[in-house]
C-alpha cells in the first residue's frame, strides 16, 4: 500500500468539500441534477491529471453532493462511480488537453443511463431516453470540463502550486 502524505490527504479533502459545495451551489440554480447539467464542480474533475490524490476526494465529494439527488440511491452509487472511474482515467492521461475527456465520457454514459432508467418504463423507451440524456449530460459536461477545467489546470500550473513543498 502506498503511503499518502498529510498534504495529499488534505488536498483530497479540500477538493472533495469544494466539489460538494459547488454542486450544491449549482443545484440552487437548477443546474446540478437532471438531463441539463452544468455543475461548476465538474471542472475539478481534471485535477487528477496534476494531483492523482484528488481522485478519492472527488469521489467522496460527488457522493455527498448526490445525497440530495432527486434520482435517489441509484444516482448516489452510479454517479459517484462515474466520477471515480473518470478521475482514475484522468490521472492516467498523458496530454493536458485530453484530461477533460474522461469525465465527459463517463458521465454521459453512466449518468445518462441513470436518467434514462428513471424516466423510462420499458426497454423500448430506455434506448431513446438514453441517447437524449447521454447527449445532454455529455454536452453540459464538455462545456464545463473543457472550458473551466482546462482554465483551472492552466491556472494551477501557472500558480506554482505544483512546485511548493
C-alpha positions, 0 to 999 in steps of 0.5 A: 500500500502506498503511503499518502502524505498529510498534504495529499490527504488534505488536498483530497479533502479540500477538493472533495468539500469544494466539489460538494459545495459547488454542486450544491451551489449549482443545484440552487440554480437548477443546474446540478441534477437532471438531463441539463447539467452544468455543475461548476464542480465538474471542472475539478474533475481534471485535477487528477491529471496534476494531483492523482490524490484528488481522485478519492476526494472527488469521489467522496465529494460527488457522493455527498453532493448526490445525497440530495439527488432527486434520482435517489440511491441509484444516482448516489452509487452510479454517479459517484462511480462515474466520477471515480472511474473518470478521475482514475482515467484522468490521472492516467492521461498523458496530454493536458488537453485530453484530461477533460475527456474522461469525465465527459465520457463517463458521465454521459454514459453512466449518468445518462443511463441513470436518467434514462432508467428513471424516466423510462418504463420499458426497454423500448423507451430506455434506448431513446431516453438514453441517447437524449440524456447521454447527449445532454449530460455529455454536452453540459459536461464538455462545456464545463470540463473543457472550458473551466477545467482546462482554465483551472489546470492552466491556472494551477500550473501557472500558480506554482502550486505544483512546485511548493513543498 
